[in-house]
Amino acid sequence: MASLPLFPLGTVLMPGAQLPLQIFEPRYVRMLRDLVDAQDERPPVFGVIAIREGFEVGSDGVRALHPIGCAARLTQAAAIATDRFLVVCRGTDRFTLEGIEPAGTDYFTASVSYLDESDGDTDAVPALADRLRREVAAYRRSTASAMSSAVSPDGEQGEPGEVAEPPDDGRELSYWLPEAVNLDLAERQRLLACPDTAARLRLALGIVRRERALADTLGAFAPPPDRPFSLN
């Protein structure tokens, strides 16, 4: 069990992924300052967890949370106005939310249990990873073709945006799909909650094949995922 400052959001953070945030609510500005002030004693880490019911903003906006989240390590921060900050964090370890602690702060502090990272069917992981890379490459070809034939209202054709390259490591790859395919919150949460690498790769394969079929047969596809901004 561990304690983490908690940041409920309308998105899902994956281990290894970057997450840019604009922080302006007073309670989360306080959380950011507390993390920075204490970084000589402990790493500036907080928990990101998706909101199941409710809203990000407002003292009573969050009504229910998903049970599994991801720890986030603060990597960059910049003030853009009085009590308004741009920050970038990176996902580290998954956790199960055990409860909310009374911590005497406006922001939530959670009791969490970190989850082990198991590969599951270890022998199957390399083949599943290779298949996922091939499926993503095929999906990109399908969406690039659909985008190049799409005509915008001003008469110009669409162009594929910058794409992320798949990691070599199978476990990292299993968390990587949202970098290549624009997924909704529910599917991101399903990936995050998968019990092991092999199960996550199989789920990712099913998602990519479905999206590729939609692109091939209907020319329908979600826009490419937004790339995180840099503070440099």
C-alpha positions as CSV (number, residue, x, y, z in Angstrom):
1,M,0.0,0.0,0.0
2,A,1.1,3.5,-0.7
3,S,-0.3,7.1,-0.6
4,L,-0.5,9.2,-3.7
5,P,-1.8,12.7,-4.4
6,L,-4.6,12.0,-6.9
7,F,-5.5,13.9,-10.1
8,P,-8.8,12.6,-11.5
9,L,-9.0,13.3,-15.3
10,G,-11.2,12.6,-18.3
11,T,-8.5,10.5,-19.9
12,V,-6.3,7.5,-19.2
13,L,-2.6,7.6,-18.7
14,M,-0.5,4.6,-19.8
15,P,2.9,3.6,-18.4
16,G,5.6,5.1,-20.5
17,A,3.3,7.7,-22.1
18,Q,3.7,11.5,-21.8
19,L,0.7,13.6,-20.5
20,P,0.6,17.4,-20.9
21,L,-1.6,19.2,-18.4
22,Q,-2.7,22.8,-17.9
23,I,-3.1,23.3,-14.1
24,F,-5.2,26.2,-12.9
25,E,-7.7,24.9,-10.3
26,P,-6.5,26.1,-6.9
27,R,-6.4,22.6,-5.3
28,Y,-4.3,21.3,-8.1
29,V,-2.0,24.3,-8.1
30,R,-1.5,23.5,-4.4
31,M,-0.8,19.9,-5.3
32,L,1.8,21.0,-7.8
33,R,3.5,23.3,-5.3
34,D,3.5,20.5,-2.7
35,L,5.1,18.1,-5.2
36,V,7.8,20.6,-6.1
37,D,8.5,21.6,-2.5
38,A,9.0,18.0,-1.4
39,Q,11.0,16.8,-4.4
40,D,14.3,16.8,-2.4
41,E,12.6,14.2,-0.1
42,R,10.6,12.1,-2.6
43,P,10.0,12.0,-6.3
44,P,7.3,14.3,-7.7
45,V,4.8,11.6,-8.4
46,F,1.0,11.7,-8.3
47,G,-1.8,9.4,-9.4
48,V,-3.8,9.9,-12.6
49,I,-7.1,8.1,-12.7
50,A,-10.0,8.3,-15.1
51,I,-13.3,9.7,-14.0
52,R,-16.2,7.2,-14.5
53,E,-18.9,9.6,-13.5
54,G,-18.7,13.4,-13.2
55,F,-16.4,16.2,-14.3
56,E,-12.8,17.3,-13.9
57,V,-13.6,20.8,-12.7
58,G,-15.4,21.7,-9.5
59,S,-15.1,20.7,-5.9
60,D,-18.0,18.2,-6.3
61,G,-17.5,17.3,-10.0
62,V,-16.1,13.8,-9.5
63,R,-18.8,11.3,-8.5
64,A,-17.1,8.0,-9.4
65,L,-13.6,6.8,-10.5
66,H,-12.3,3.8,-12.4
67,P,-10.6,1.3,-10.2
68,I,-7.2,1.3,-11.9
69,G,-5.0,4.3,-12.6
70,C,-1.4,5.1,-13.4
71,A,1.3,6.9,-11.4
72,A,2.7,10.0,-13.1
73,R,6.1,11.5,-12.6
74,L,6.4,15.3,-13.1
75,T,9.1,15.9,-15.7
76,Q,8.5,19.6,-16.8
77,A,6.7,22.6,-15.4
78,A,6.3,26.2,-16.5
79,A,4.3,29.1,-15.2
80,I,2.2,30.8,-17.9
81,A,0.3,33.2,-15.6
82,T,-0.3,33.7,-12.0
83,D,-1.4,30.3,-10.6
84,R,-1.6,28.8,-14.1
85,F,0.9,26.2,-15.2
86,L,1.8,24.0,-18.1
87,V,3.3,20.7,-17.0
88,V,4.4,17.4,-18.6
89,C,4.4,14.1,-16.8
90,R,5.2,10.6,-17.7
91,G,3.3,7.4,-16.7
92,T,5.2,5.0,-14.6
93,D,3.4,2.2,-12.7
94,R,-0.2,1.0,-12.6
95,F,-2.1,0.9,-9.4
96,T,-5.4,-0.2,-7.9
97,L,-7.4,2.5,-6.0
98,E,-8.0,1.2,-2.5
99,G,-9.6,4.3,-1.0
100,I,-9.4,8.1,-0.4
101,E,-7.4,9.2,2.7
102,P,-8.2,12.2,4.9
103,A,-5.1,14.2,4.2
104,G,-6.2,17.7,5.2
105,T,-5.8,19.1,1.7
106,D,-8.2,20.3,-1.0
107,Y,-6.9,17.7,-3.4
108,F,-7.5,14.0,-3.0
109,T,-4.9,11.7,-1.5
110,A,-5.4,8.0,-2.3
111,S,-4.4,4.7,-0.8
112,V,-3.2,2.6,-3.7
113,S,-1.7,-0.8,-4.3
114,Y,0.8,-1.0,-7.2
115,L,0.2,-3.8,-9.7
116,D,2.8,-6.3,-10.8
117,E,3.7,-6.3,-14.5
118,S,3.3,-9.9,-15.7
119,D,3.9,-11.0,-19.3
120,G,1.3,-13.8,-18.9
121,D,1.8,-16.2,-21.8
122,T,5.5,-15.3,-22.1
123,D,6.2,-17.6,-25.1
124,A,3.4,-15.9,-27.1
125,V,4.5,-12.3,-26.5
126,P,7.1,-12.0,-29.3
127,A,4.7,-13.3,-32.0
128,L,1.8,-11.1,-30.7
129,A,4.1,-8.1,-30.7
130,D,5.2,-8.8,-34.3
131,R,1.6,-9.2,-35.4
132,L,0.6,-5.9,-33.7
133,R,3.4,-4.0,-35.4
134,R,2.3,-5.4,-38.8
135,E,-1.4,-4.6,-38.1
136,V,-0.5,-1.0,-37.1
137,A,1.5,-0.5,-40.3
138,A,-1.4,-1.8,-42.4
139,Y,-3.8,0.4,-40.5
140,R,-1.6,3.4,-41.2
141,R,-1.5,2.6,-44.9
142,S,-5.3,2.4,-44.9
143,T,-5.8,5.6,-43.0
144,A,-3.1,7.4,-45.1
145,S,-5.0,6.4,-48.3
146,A,-8.3,7.5,-46.9
147,M,-6.8,10.8,-45.7
148,S,-5.2,11.6,-49.0
149,S,-8.5,11.1,-50.8
150,A,-10.5,13.1,-48.3
151,V,-11.3,16.6,-49.5
152,S,-11.6,19.4,-46.9
153,P,-14.2,22.2,-47.2
154,D,-11.5,24.5,-48.8
155,G,-10.8,21.9,-51.5
156,E,-7.5,20.7,-50.2
157,Q,-6.7,17.0,-49.6
158,G,-6.0,15.7,-46.1
159,E,-2.5,14.8,-45.1
160,P,-1.4,12.2,-42.6
161,G,0.2,13.7,-39.5
162,E,3.3,12.8,-37.7
163,V,3.2,9.2,-36.4
164,A,4.8,7.6,-33.4
165,E,7.1,4.6,-34.0
166,P,6.3,1.4,-32.2
167,P,8.7,0.3,-29.4
168,D,10.8,-2.8,-29.6
169,D,9.9,-4.1,-26.2
170,G,6.7,-6.2,-26.1
171,R,5.5,-4.9,-22.7
172,E,6.1,-1.3,-23.8
173,L,4.3,-2.0,-27.1
174,S,1.3,-3.4,-25.3
175,Y,0.7,0.0,-23.7
176,W,1.6,2.0,-26.9
177,L,-1.5,1.6,-29.0
178,P,-3.1,5.0,-28.0
179,E,0.0,6.6,-29.5
180,A,-1.0,5.3,-32.9
181,V,-4.7,4.9,-32.8
182,N,-7.2,7.4,-31.4
183,L,-9.0,5.4,-28.7
184,D,-11.9,6.5,-26.5
185,L,-11.6,6.4,-22.7
186,A,-13.3,3.1,-22.3
187,E,-10.9,1.3,-24.6
188,R,-7.9,3.0,-23.0
189,Q,-9.1,1.8,-19.6
190,R,-9.6,-1.7,-20.9
191,L,-6.0,-1.8,-22.1
192,L,-4.7,-0.3,-18.8
193,A,-6.7,-2.9,-16.8
194,C,-5.5,-6.0,-18.8
195,P,-3.9,-8.4,-16.4
196,D,-0.7,-9.1,-18.4
197,T,1.2,-8.2,-21.5
198,A,-0.1,-11.0,-23.7
199,A,-3.7,-10.2,-22.9
200,R,-3.1,-6.5,-23.6
201,L,-1.4,-7.3,-27.0
202,R,-4.3,-9.5,-28.0
203,L,-6.8,-6.8,-27.1
204,A,-4.8,-4.2,-29.0
205,L,-4.7,-6.5,-32.1
206,G,-8.5,-6.8,-32.0
207,I,-8.9,-3.0,-31.8
208,V,-6.5,-2.3,-34.7
209,R,-8.1,-4.9,-36.9
210,R,-11.5,-3.4,-36.3
211,E,-10.3,0.1,-37.0
212,R,-8.5,-1.1,-40.2
213,A,-11.7,-2.8,-41.4
214,L,-13.6,0.4,-40.9
215,A,-11.0,2.4,-42.8
216,D,-10.9,-0.1,-45.6
217,T,-14.6,-0.7,-46.1
218,L,-16.1,2.7,-45.1
219,G,-13.2,5.1,-45.3
220,A,-14.1,5.9,-41.6
221,F,-11.3,6.5,-39.1
222,A,-10.6,8.6,-36.0
223,P,-8.2,11.5,-36.4
224,P,-4.6,10.7,-35.4
225,P,-3.9,11.1,-31.7
226,D,-2.6,14.5,-30.6
227,R,1.1,14.6,-29.9
228,P,2.0,16.0,-26.4
229,F,3.4,19.5,-26.4
230,S,6.9,20.3,-25.3
231,L,7.9,23.1,-22.9
232,N,11.2,23.6,-24.6
